Amino acid sequence: MEIIIYSTTTCAFCHVLTAWLDKQNIPYTKKNTDEDESALAEFMSVNDGNLGVPFTVIKDGSGNETKILGFDQPKFKQALGI
């Protein structure tokens, strides 16, 4: 499983999300769209028109993707099977 979080340095919910994942011992990759132009370009290509952050893409081992806008804990629990 691969988890990619697109965030900004000033996003409070991004910090809440990463703290929650850390507490669950779930690894992730965080990409700051306001500091990295390539991360911003990647974010724009996967966000389905959603400009809000955090925007998370969860890829399972079968090639399926779950995209979550914001920090919706029930959606994360369902997507992560916890």
C-alpha positions as CSV (number, residue, x, y, z in Angstrom):
1,M,0.0,0.0,0.0
2,E,1.2,3.5,-0.9
3,I,-0.2,6.7,0.7
4,I,0.6,10.1,-0.8
5,I,-0.6,13.2,0.9
6,Y,-0.6,16.5,-1.0
7,S,-0.4,19.4,1.5
8,T,0.8,22.9,2.2
9,T,3.0,24.2,5.0
10,T,0.1,26.3,6.5
11,C,-2.6,23.6,6.3
12,A,-3.7,22.7,9.8
13,F,-5.7,19.7,8.7
14,C,-2.7,18.4,6.9
15,H,-0.8,18.4,10.2
16,V,-3.7,16.7,12.0
17,L,-3.8,14.0,9.3
18,T,-0.1,13.2,9.4
19,A,-0.1,13.2,13.2
20,W,-3.0,10.7,13.1
21,L,-1.2,8.5,10.6
22,D,2.0,8.6,12.7
23,K,0.0,7.6,15.8
24,Q,-1.4,4.6,13.8
25,N,2.2,3.7,12.6
26,I,1.1,4.0,9.0
27,P,3.8,5.1,6.6
28,Y,3.1,7.8,4.0
29,T,4.8,10.2,1.7
30,K,3.9,13.9,2.1
31,K,4.3,16.3,-0.8
32,N,4.2,20.1,-0.1
33,T,2.6,21.7,-3.1
34,D,3.6,25.2,-2.0
35,E,7.3,24.4,-1.8
36,D,7.8,21.9,-4.7
37,E,6.7,22.8,-8.2
38,S,6.8,19.1,-9.3
39,A,4.6,18.2,-6.3
40,L,2.2,20.9,-7.4
41,A,2.1,19.6,-11.0
42,E,1.6,16.1,-9.8
43,F,-1.2,17.2,-7.4
44,M,-3.0,19.0,-10.3
45,S,-2.8,15.9,-12.4
46,V,-4.5,13.6,-9.8
47,N,-6.8,15.9,-7.8
48,D,-9.9,15.5,-10.1
49,G,-10.4,19.3,-10.0
50,N,-10.3,19.5,-6.2
51,L,-7.9,22.2,-5.1
52,G,-8.2,21.7,-1.3
53,V,-5.6,20.0,0.9
54,P,-5.0,17.6,2.4
55,F,-5.6,15.6,-0.7
56,T,-4.7,11.9,-0.2
57,V,-4.2,9.2,-2.7
58,I,-4.1,5.6,-1.3
59,K,-3.0,2.9,-3.7
60,D,-3.5,-0.7,-2.8
61,G,-1.5,-3.6,-4.1
62,S,-4.0,-4.3,-6.8
63,G,-3.7,-1.0,-8.6
64,N,-6.8,0.5,-7.1
65,E,-6.8,4.1,-5.9
66,T,-8.8,5.8,-3.2
67,K,-8.8,9.6,-3.2
68,I,-9.8,11.5,-0.1
69,L,-10.2,15.3,0.2
70,G,-9.6,16.7,3.7
71,F,-9.2,14.6,6.8
72,D,-12.3,12.4,6.9
73,Q,-11.3,9.9,9.6
74,P,-14.1,7.3,8.8
75,K,-13.1,7.4,5.1
76,F,-9.4,6.8,6.1
77,K,-10.3,4.0,8.4
78,Q,-12.3,2.3,5.7
79,A,-9.7,2.8,3.0
80,L,-6.9,1.5,5.3
81,G,-8.9,-1.3,6.8
82,I,-8.5,-0.2,10.4
